[in-house]
Amino acid sequence: MDDWTHRWARLADEVAVRDGLTAGLIAIDGRSGSGKSTFAAELVRALADRGRKSVLISTDEFATWDDPVSWWPELERDVLRAFERRHDYVYRPRVWVDGVPEIGPSVWIRWQPLLIVEGVTAARRAVADELTAAYWIDGPSAQERLERTIMRDGEPARRHLAAWQQFEDGWFAVDGARERCRVIG
């Protein structure tokens, strides 16, 4: 385990113990490249280590370069409303082929008492009243986050990732998600 992952693992263990997460809707929000996905995966592990079952859904499974936020009704219909009704989740995540998103095959995931939604805009105002807990991760500087996402997505995505960071600036200035979340990193 590298230092970055180890740091998030320790923090996830602390959150799992301190916050007593056993049921509800959890959001992990922050800017691209901040560490949300790593923290979310570690939180799922920390909860499982304590016998708490959860489902992790990433907003990356819905968002595209040209549709950064208006996909929300799809996530709400297929995931959030299913969670409320205690139904399994059936949705069609985006599959990226040569840098282009396509609607993928249906995914079926069994309902669990904890649903963790991770990704940019996960703690948006539209869902704030439904959240059991909301966490915000700042991460490093914009340039470091950009380089981190390029390492993940490849150099051909640089232009899109830089534009995405500009979108984030505007979105978070209006939505104010960080102010509603517990800042953890």
PEDA-V607917 format. One record per residue. N is the residue number from 0. NEAR is the number of other ideal C-beta (glycine too) atoms within 12 Angstrom. Layout:
((N;NEAR) (N;NEAR))
This chain:
((0;13) (1;9) (2;11) (3;23) (4;18) (5;14) (6;21) (7;34) (8;26) (9;22) (10;30) (11;40) (12;23) (13;22) (14;33) (15;31) (16;18) (17;16) (18;25) (19;16) (20;35) (21;19) (22;21) (23;26) (24;34) (25;43) (26;45) (27;48) (28;48) (29;38) (30;35) (31;44) (32;34) (33;38) (34;37) (35;44) (36;35) (37;33) (38;41) (39;41) (40;24) (41;37) (42;43) (43;33) (44;26) (45;29) (46;34) (47;22) (48;17) (49;22) (50;14) (51;26) (52;21) (53;39) (54;36) (55;35) (56;37) (57;31) (58;41) (59;31) (60;30) (61;36) (62;31) (63;25) (64;23) (65;15) (66;19) (67;30) (68;29) (69;18) (70;30) (71;27) (72;16) (73;27) (74;37) (75;25) (76;20) (77;29) (78;39) (79;32) (80;22) (81;26) (82;35) (83;17) (84;13) (85;15) (86;21) (87;19) (88;32) (89;19) (90;31) (91;22) (92;30) (93;27) (94;19) (95;22) (96;10) (97;10) (98;19) (99;15) (100;24) (101;14) (102;21) (103;15) (104;12) (105;14) (106;22) (107;17) (108;24) (109;17) (110;23) (111;29) (112;21) (113;33) (114;41) (115;48) (116;45) (117;43) (118;38) (119;42) (120;44) (121;52) (122;40) (123;34) (124;25) (125;22) (126;32) (127;23) (128;14) (129;24) (130;30) (131;26) (132;34) (133;38) (134;41) (135;33) (136;40) (137;25) (138;35) (139;20) (140;14) (141;22) (142;16) (143;20) (144;28) (145;30) (146;22) (147;25) (148;33) (149;23) (150;16) (151;20) (152;23) (153;15) (154;16) (155;14) (156;26) (157;20) (158;17) (159;27) (160;32) (161;24) (162;19) (163;35) (164;32) (165;19) (166;27) (167;33) (168;18) (169;15) (170;30) (171;31) (172;13) (173;16) (174;27) (175;18) (176;36) (177;32) (178;17) (179;24) (180;31) (181;27) (182;20) (183;32) (184;30))
